Amino acid sequence: MSSDTFVIPAPPSEPYLRIVPLGGCGEIGRNMTVIETNDDLVVVDCGLMFPDEEMFGVDIVINDFTYLRERADKFRALLVTHGHEDHIGGIPYLLREFPTMPVIGTPLSLALIRAKLKEHKPGEWDAREVEPGDRVRFGAIETQFIHINHSLAGACSLAIRTPLGTVFHTGDFKFDQTPIDGDPADFASIAKVGDEGVLLLLSDSTNAERPGHTLSERIVGEAFSNIFSRTAGRIIVTSFASNVPRIQQVIDQSKRYGRKVAFLGRSLQNVVQFARQLGYLDIPEGLVIRLEDVEQHPPEQICVMTTGSQGEPMSALTRLSVRDHKQFKIVPGDTVVIAATPIPGNERSVSKTINNLYRLGAHVIHGSSGNAHVSGHASQEELLLMLNLVRPKYFIPIHGEYRMLVTHGNLARQTGVAGDNVFVTENGDVMEFTAENAEKIGRTYGGNVMVDGSGVGDIGEAVLRDRKHLAGDGIMMVVVTVDAEEARVVAGPDLISRGVFYLPDSGDVLDELKAKLSAILADCSVEGIRDIGNVKEHIRSGLSKAIFERSRRRPIVIPVVMEV
């Protein structure tokens, strides 16, 4: 898409507010929203997304920061709602470009960001800790952090007060009346913000298609109690590493049923360390053991908690499922509890992991079986409650695939938000609000930036197409040496095939293709073609045609012509 596509009108002279979702609208992950006024700009969250099956070799996907680069003079702060990867995973890359930018969040959120930054070695950064109820001001933008329930401690909604009016950003949330930490959402503060008047509500849409209420995290505790009470062998529990309430449930049931707990996976160990230091986890002395000491205890006295609930290729559970972990092995009689549901797109890899665990003789409890997982996101009744508490003039659904956003927009209309005041946006849409009007005024760069190894943004669609082509059809390389003056073949042609033919059975085919190449080179010599570029093109087109006629395949053909 050319840069001409991204035309944004000049800002009006009157007070205005611009809302720009750079990620999280039309997808699950990569959550990031720009809040911009005449003189100031803040960003809410900066997450990542894991690549889909078409992104061969890509490690993670982050946001395009072009809009922020173009407005660096008014970019004041990054506000963090909570510490999940889809909300903080892109922060190391943002701080590469804006190293002095203040990052504002609750203690656990900042601790998890700090753990991520260790891998990137960014040096000093400006971390500013807040507690629920605190307010911070950057220029004309004041933000109040309000406690909300989610599957991670320290999650907050944000009441962002601007000269034009208040923007209420829910972050990821649900209303849990009996949370594990005993601290329900701050309904009073949310209602008070609603009473003061809210210009715009930005609300989590992940479960917008799910009717009713999301179950309390305590349901998982009851399920764990049932599993722990009837399991004779070792128990291996996997969940999102950052799901602190889930970790606490595992610890509580292990203590109750006389099991020692070992943690497997660096990210999980980091979360446990920080959550324990900050008082979010209560772990009795002597309950946790090292993974190396697991074999010293009877199976019925062991619980191992691990990462890998999404079937990630290098995660601990995936490696355990193929017996590729040096420190721990799954054995017959083990019970594996997958206390999470697959993120859309991960279903196949999770299913593969489950099948491999069964092959090793393990019993697997997954999905909705046994109630070993409840969502951390609000279902329809809770979304309606949030709308009725806040009572916004305008509404933009965020954090969800497009159909979820549309469904959430329809819920808003049911609560009395005017139909014309509901805006379903996509990444890069620029929404502008003034005292008289609200409309989409243009688009900015809202596409994927792919991280592959140490490269950031250097993998584009053309590279992905080549990788897809290689994966689907393979590669054929031709190596030939020619006399530069006489245009005759001195050595070769040699053929190197990868992913095209099964080599032990390909001798006749390769001989046939070599004969075809020799004929192509002979024609070039007869016709007096001495330009190396032309010779390569004749080889490429002629060999491609011959391979297709022989096998109906279209591999990438790379001619290597050397002159002597």
N, C-alpha and C positions, 0 to 999 in steps of 0.2 A: 504494500500500500504506500503510495507516494506521500511525501510530506504535505503536498497541496490538499490532500484530503482533510488534514487536520487544521481547519481554519476556525479560530475563536475570535469573536468580536472584541474590540477594545472595551475595557471595563467602563461602566457608566460613571458619571461624576457624583451621582447620588449614592447613599449607602447601599451596599449590595452584599449578598452572601452567595458564594459558589460552593457547590458540593460536587466532588469528582471521585467516583469510585474507580480506583486504579486496579482493583482486583476483588474477587469475591462475589461479583454480580454476574450470574450466568454460569457459575462453577462452584465446586466445593473446594475451598482453599484459597491461598494467596490473598487473604483479606487485607484491604488497605483503602482508606477513605481520606480524601483531602477536604478540609474545612477552610475556606478562604474568605476574607473580608477585604475592605479597601486597602488596608495597610499591613495586615497580618495573615499568616497561614499556619495552621497546625495539621498534623497527620494523625489519624487514629489507626494504630496497628501497622505492621509491615510483615506479612507472612510469606510462606512458601507453599508450593503445591508439588506433589510428587508426579513424575512424568507418566503419561499414559503409554499404551503398548506401541503407539506409532512413533514415540520419541526415542529411537534407538540410541543407547549409550548415554543419554542425558541423565544427570544425577538428580537435579532438582530444577524447579521452575520458579522464578521470582518475578517481581513487578518491573515495569518500565518506569524509570525515575525522570524521564524527560520533562514532564510537567513541573516537577520540583526544581530541576536544574534551571529551567527558564525563569523561575520565580525565587531563586535562592536568596535574594535580598530581603524577602518577607517571610521566609520559612523560619518559624520560631521554635517548634518543639515537636517531638514524637510522643503521643499519648498511648499507653499500652493498657488494653482492657484486661488481659490475662496472658498466661505464659504458654499456651499451646503453640505447636510448630506453625500452624496455619495462620498465626497472628504475630509471631516473633521471629520466625525462621529466616526472614529476609533482612533482619536488622543488621547483621554483620556486613552485608553488602551496601546497605544504606549508609552506614557509618564510614565506609571507605571513601564515600564522596562527601559526606558531611560529618567529619570527625568530631566537631565541637558541638554537635546538635544535642540539646538536653533530651534525655529519655526518661519519661515519667511513668512510674508504675508502683504497684504494691510490692512488699518485700520479696515474696516468692517469685513474682514475675521478673523482678530485676535479678534475682539469684539465678533463674533459669537462663536469662539473657547472658549473664556473666559466664555461665558454664559454656554457652555456645561460643562466646567471643574468645574463650581460651584456645579454641581450635584455630581461630583466625588471627590471633596475635595482633589486635588492633592498637595496642598501647592504651594510654589513658582515654577514658570517655566519661561523659557527664551524666551520671546516673543520679536521679533525684527520687527519693523514696517518699511515698504518700501512703496514708491509711484511708480506709473508707470514711467519708465525711469531709476529708480535706479538700481545699480549693487551691488551685494554682492559676496564676494570671500571666499571659504572654501578650503584651500589647493590649489590644482592645478585646481579647478573647479570654474569658474566665471559664475554667472547667472545674466542676464538682464531681468527685469520685463517689459513687453510691454502691454499697454492697449488694451483690446479686448472687444467686446460686448457679453453679455450673459443676462440671466434673473435675474442677481444679480449684484449690483454695486461692483466695485473693482475687477472685474475678469481680469486676466492677462494671456497672453502666456509667455513662458519662453524660452529665448535664452541661452542655457547652453554651455559655451565654455570650452572644455577639451583639453588636449595636443594633442589628436588625431584629433580633429575637433569639429565643433559646432553641438549640438543636439537642434533642435527646437521642443518644446513641446507646442502644441496649447492650452492645457486645453480645457474645454468646451467653444464653441464659436459660434457666427454667425456674419455676416457682416450686421449691421443695419445702413442704411444711414440716418435715421431720429430717432435716439434713444431719449428716454424720457429725459435723462440727457444732451442731446445736444452735446455729445462727441463721434463721430464715432471711430471705431477702428483706431489704429495708423498704417495706411498703410505704411507710410514713413519708420518707424523703421523696420517693417517686411520686406519690400523690401530691405532695407539697409543690413539687416542680410543675405538675399538671395544673394545680390551682393557680400558679403564677402565670400560666399561659405558655404554651409550647408552639413555636412556629412550625417545626419539622421533627418528625420521628423517623429514625433509621433503625429498623428492627430485624433481628435474626430470623431467617426464613427456613432454616435447615429442616424442621419438622412441620412445615406449613401444610403439608398434605396429610398429616396424621391427626385424626379426630381425637377428642377427649383430652385427658391430662397425661403428662409424662410421669411415670411411677417414681416414687422416692428412692433414693440410693439405699435406704434401709431394706428394701426388698431384696437387694443383692446380698445383704448380710444374712437374711433368712435363708436364701438359697445356698450361700456358702456353709452355713451351719448344717444344712441337710447333707451337703456333699461331704464335709469333713467328718460328720458323725457316722457315715456308712462306708467310708473308703478305708480299706485295709493297707494298701500300698502307699507309695509316695504320691504326693499331689504336686503338680506343676501348674501354676496359674500364670496366664499371660494377659496383659492389659496394656493400655496406653501408659507409657512411663510416667507421664505427668498427672495421671489420675490419682491424686493423693488420697481422696476418700476411699477409693478401691484398695489402695495399699493398706490403709488403716483397717479395713474390713478383714483383709487376709491376715494381718498381724493379730487382730482380736480373736479370730477363729482358731488360729494356730496356738495362741496362748490357751484358749478354752479347751482344746482337744490335745494338748501336750505335744505339739510339734515345734521343732526348731525351724527357723526361716533363713534361707540363703537367697541372695539377690544376684541375678545373672543379667549382664548387660550394662555397659558403661552409663548410658543415659538414665537408666533406672537407678543405678547406684548414686548418680549425681543428685537426682530428685530426692531420694531418701535422705541423703546427707543434708541438703539445704532445708528440706521440709522439717527435718528433726531439729536442726539448729534454730529455726524460726518458730518452733513450737506448734507446727501444723501436724506433726506426727508424734504419737505417744507410743514408744517402743520400750517394753520392759527390759531391764538389764539381763543379759544372758540369753535372750530369745534368738538373737541373730547370730548365725555362725558363718564362717567362711565357706565358700563353695568347695574348697579343697577338703573340708572336714565332713562333708555330707556322708561319705561312705563309712564313717565311724559310728553312725547312728542307725538303728533299725528303720526299715522303710516306713513303718507306721508312725514314726516320729519326725518325718521330714516333709517340709513344704518348700518348694523352690519357686520364686517369683521371677518371671523373665519378660523380656521384650519380644516383639515380633507378632503382635496380634493381627497385623495387616498383611502378613506373608511377604514382608520385604525380603529381597534376595539374600542380603548379608546379615539379617537379624538373627538373634540367638535362637528363637524357636524354629525358624526355617532351617538353620544349620543343625539343630538337634534332630529335626525330622529326617535328615539324610545322614545322620551319624557323622557329622563333620565338625563337631565341637570337641576340643581337646580335653576340657575339664569336666564335662558332664555328658552322660549317655542316657537316652531313653531305653528302658528295658520293659519286657512284658510285665504287666501288672501295674504299671504307672497309670495315673489318671491325670489327663491334661484338661484344664479348664480354660477355655478361650473366653475371657470376660470382656468381650468387645464385639461389635458387629462390623463387617467390612465397609470401609468407605467406598462409595460408588467407583467402580473401576478396579477394585482390588479383589473382587469376588473370586476370580479364577485362581489367583495365587494363594488365597486363603484356603480354597477347596483343595488345591494340590498339597498344601502343607498338612491338612487334616488327613487326606488319604495316606500320605507318607507316615504319619504318626500311627495310624491303624496298622499299616504294614509292619511296624516295629512292635506291635502287640500292645499298644497303649489303648486305654479307653478315653474317648474324647467327648467332653461336654462343650457344646458350642451353640452359637446362634441364640435363639430364644429358649432353647431347652434348659430347664432348670432355673430360669430367671437369673442366670449368672451375669447379666448385663442389663442396665437401663440407660437410656439416653441422657445426655447432659443438656439437651435442647428442648425448648418449649413446644408442646403440641398446640393444637388449634385453640382450646379453651384458655390456655395460658397466654397465647398471643392476643386473644380477644381481651383478656384481663389487662394486659399491658396497654393496649390501645385505649381502653376505658379509663385507666388510671392517668395516662398522659394526656389524652384528648387533644391531639395535634391538629393544626390547621392543614398541614401538608404531610404526606406520608411517602417514604421511599423504602421498599423492602430490600434488604441486603443479605449477604451470606447464604447463597443458595443457587441451585440451577434455575434456568429461566422459568420452567413450569412452576417451581416453588415460589418464585417471586410473584408470578401472576396470581397464584392461589392466595398468597398472603395479601396482595393488593385487594382481592375480592373480600377478604375478611375485614379489611379496613373500611371498605364501603359499608359493610353491614353494621359497623359501629357508628356510622354517621359522618365519616370523612367524605367530603364531596367527591364525586367520581372524577372530576377534572383536576382534583388536587392530589390524586394518587399517580405517582410516576414510577413505572417499571423501567429501570435503567440497565445498561450494560457497561462493562468495563470501558472507561474512556469517555463516557458521556459527561458533558459539562452542564450541570443544572444551575441556573441563576435565579436568585430570589431578590426582588426589590419590594419596596413598600406597596406597589400597585400590582405586581405581576410575578409569576413563576413560570419558567419555561426552560426547555433544553435549547441551549444556544450554539452548541457545536460539539466537536469531539477532539480528544487528545489521544496520545499514544497509550493504549491500554492493553497491549498484547503481551505475549509471553517473552520473557528473557530467560534463555536456557543456560544453566550452569553445567559444564562438562569438564570434570577435573578442575584445573586451575583457570580455565577459560570461562569468562562471564560475558554472555551476549554475542560470542563469536560463532555460535552455532545457529544458522538460519534455516529457512525452509529448504533452500537448495541442498544444504548438507544433509538434512533429514531425508530428502527425496533420494539422494545418493545412497544413504545408509539403508533405506527401505528397499531400494533396488538391489543392493548387495545382498541383503537378507533374503530377498525373494528369488533372485536369479543367479547370484554368484558373480565371479570375476574371471576373465581370461586375459592373461598377459602374453604378448608376443615379443620375443627378443630376437633381433636380427642385426647383423653387422654388414654394412655395405661399403664399397669402394667409392669415395666421394667424387673421383674424377670419371670413372667408367660406369658408375651406377650399376655395378654388379654385386651380387651377394657374396660376401667373403665367409661368413659363418652364420649358421641358423637356417631357417627360423626354428626357434625353440618355443614350445608352448607350455605355459604354467596355468593350471586350472585349479580354482578353489570354489567349491560349492556349485559346480556345473555338472560334472560327471563323476561317477564313482570310480576312483582311479584304478583299482585292480582290474576292472572290467572295461577300461576305456582305451586300451591300446589301439584297437582297430579304428575307433573314432578319431583319436588324436592323429594317427597316421594319415587318415583321410583328410583331416583339416590341415595338416602340414603340407600335403600335396596341393591343396587348394591355395594355401599361402604362397607356395613356390610358384604357382601359376600366376598369382597376382603380382608377385615381385618381378617375374619374367616379363609380364606385360608392361610394367613400369619401365623396365630396362629398354625394351623394344621401342617404347614410345619416347624414350629419352627424358623421362621425368627424373630430375635430380634434386628438386626441392624437397627437403625432408618433411615439411608440413604436408605436401601433397602425397608423399609416399605413405605417411601415417594414416591419412584419411582414406586412401585406397585400401590399406590393410584393415582399418576399422570397419568400413562399410562392407567390404567383401567377406570378412570373417564373420561379422554379425549375421549377414544373410545366410552364409553356409551353416552356421550353428542353428539358426532358426529352422532352416529346411530339414536339418538332421534331427533336432530334438524339440522343436516348438518352444524353445527358451530364448530369452533375450538378456544374456549377461552383459555386464559392463566389460567392454573390450579396451585394453590399454596397450597400444603399440609402443615399444621401446626400440628406436632405430639409432644405432651408433655408426658414426662415420670414421673411416680410417684412410 
